[in-house]
Amino acid sequence: MSLINEYRNTEEAIKELQERLKSLSTDDRLKKELEFDQKLRALMGEYNKSLRDVIALLDPNYGKQVAKQAGTGKRSPRAIKVYKNPNTGEVVETKGGNHKTLKAWKEKWGAEAVQSWLQK
């Protein structure tokens, strides 16, 4: 893309964003949310509380939910992928993409070609 095209596209994007900002600034819902945010932060400051304190007060199970979502740290085992090189007939079985032969194939024939050799 030429520099002038990039400049024009950027200029157009800025105009669109300015229009979006103008329409948002007149939206009553945004004004109410901003007012709520301002009052909440003032109240938190008055009582020396953080967002975490407020969340813990409103939803005591939140920390437990986050911990459950994070999981126990165990991952499910990766599936074995089998690649067959149509040029040499060589077969590679791997669980990840960090295989020496696969890397060599990708350098020689390209990543897309090697990916197409994946057996189903």
C-alpha positions in Angstrom: 0.0 0.0 0.0 1.4 3.4 -0.9 1.9 6.0 1.8 -0.8 8.3 0.5 -3.3 5.5 0.5 -2.4 4.7 4.1 -2.7 8.3 5.0 -6.2 8.6 3.4 -7.3 5.4 5.1 -6.1 6.6 8.4 -7.8 10.0 7.9 -11.1 8.2 7.1 -10.8 6.0 10.2 -10.2 9.0 12.4 -13.3 10.7 10.9 -15.4 7.6 11.6 -14.0 7.3 15.2 -14.7 11.0 15.8 -18.3 10.5 14.6 -18.7 7.5 16.9 -17.2 9.4 19.8 -19.7 12.3 19.2 -22.7 9.9 19.0 -21.5 8.2 22.2 -21.1 11.5 24.1 -24.7 12.3 23.5 -26.0 8.9 24.6 -27.9 9.0 27.9 -26.9 5.5 28.8 -23.2 6.5 28.6 -23.9 9.5 30.8 -25.6 7.3 33.4 -22.8 4.8 33.4 -20.1 7.5 33.7 -22.1 9.0 36.6 -22.4 5.6 38.3 -18.6 5.0 37.8 -17.7 8.3 39.2 -20.0 7.9 42.3 -18.8 4.3 42.9 -15.1 5.3 42.8 -15.8 8.2 45.1 -17.6 5.9 47.5 -14.8 3.3 47.3 -12.3 6.1 48.1 -14.4 7.3 51.0 -14.3 3.8 52.6 -10.8 3.0 51.4 -12.0 -0.1 49.4 -10.7 -1.6 46.2 -12.6 -3.1 43.3 -11.7 -6.6 44.6 -13.3 -5.7 48.0 -16.5 -4.6 46.2 -16.6 -7.7 44.1 -16.0 -9.9 47.1 -18.8 -8.1 48.9 -21.3 -8.4 46.0 -20.3 -12.0 44.9 -18.5 -14.0 47.6 -18.2 -17.0 45.3 -16.4 -15.0 42.6 -12.9 -16.0 43.7 -13.9 -19.7 43.7 -15.4 -19.4 40.2 -12.2 -17.9 38.9 -10.1 -20.6 40.5 -12.3 -23.3 39.0 -12.1 -21.7 35.5 -8.3 -21.7 35.8 -8.4 -25.5 36.2 -6.3 -27.8 38.2 -3.2 -27.2 36.0 -3.6 -30.5 34.2 -3.9 -30.4 30.5 -5.6 -33.0 28.4 -3.0 -35.0 26.4 -2.3 -33.8 22.9 -3.5 -35.8 20.0 -1.0 -37.6 17.8 -0.7 -36.1 14.4 0.5 -38.2 11.5 2.1 -36.5 8.5 3.0 -38.5 5.3 5.4 -37.0 2.8 4.1 -37.8 -0.6 7.5 -37.1 -2.2 9.5 -39.6 -0.1 6.8 -41.7 1.5 8.2 -41.0 4.9 5.8 -40.9 7.9 6.1 -38.7 11.0 4.0 -39.1 14.1 4.1 -36.1 16.5 2.1 -34.5 19.3 3.5 -31.0 18.6 5.0 -28.9 15.8 8.5 -28.9 17.2 9.6 -32.0 15.4 13.0 -31.9 13.6 11.8 -33.7 10.5 8.7 -31.6 10.3 10.8 -28.4 10.5 13.0 -29.7 7.7 10.0 -30.4 5.5 8.5 -27.0 6.2 11.8 -25.3 5.2 12.0 -27.4 2.0 8.4 -27.6 0.8 6.7 -24.8 2.8 4.4 -24.9 5.9 1.1 -25.0 3.9 2.2 -28.0 1.8 3.4 -29.9 4.9 0.1 -29.1 6.7 -1.8 -30.6 3.7 0.1 -33.9 4.3 -1.7 -34.3 7.7 -3.4 -37.7 7.7 -7.0 -37.9 9.0 
